[in-house]
Amino acid sequence: MSLFALENVRCPGIIDIPSLEIEEGITVVRGESGSGKTTFLRLLAHMQSPPQGRIFFHGEDLEHLDPVLYRRRVVMLPQNPPVFPGTVGENITAGVYYAEKALPEAKEIAHIMERMYLRQEGNENAQQLSGGGKTAFGTGSGFVVAPGSFAVG
């Protein structure tokens, strides 16, 4: 069973996908500016519904899934993540409250930071990171909230 399956998904003038299956793993969506990439990712993140067609996540129609529970499994990561006052570690774990998950242990946070090539200790001021560093900790926060599925817009 595929991670996502799309059937006759159409957003007039933006997206026309007769059939598409996306398997587990890394999938890259690319295209020209205005080609519908962000709309496509918003559809996968269930941030908007297609005017026509159906989208399935592990075989379940997105329209029948509780959006809150779904967003605990699939996270939409913006290209420019918000940076909250505080440390890098605090920013990485900011979403756990909303996901109703336990705060990860320090070694798990350190592992995520290493995976994202963040060389900080976690106690640095998050607002002082470079643009790439902010994107990396934004992705790291996604691993804390929903370690399996991301849509990066």
Order of alpha helices (4+ residues) and beta strands (2+ residues): beta-beta-alpha-beta-beta-alpha-beta-alpha-alpha-alpha-alpha-beta
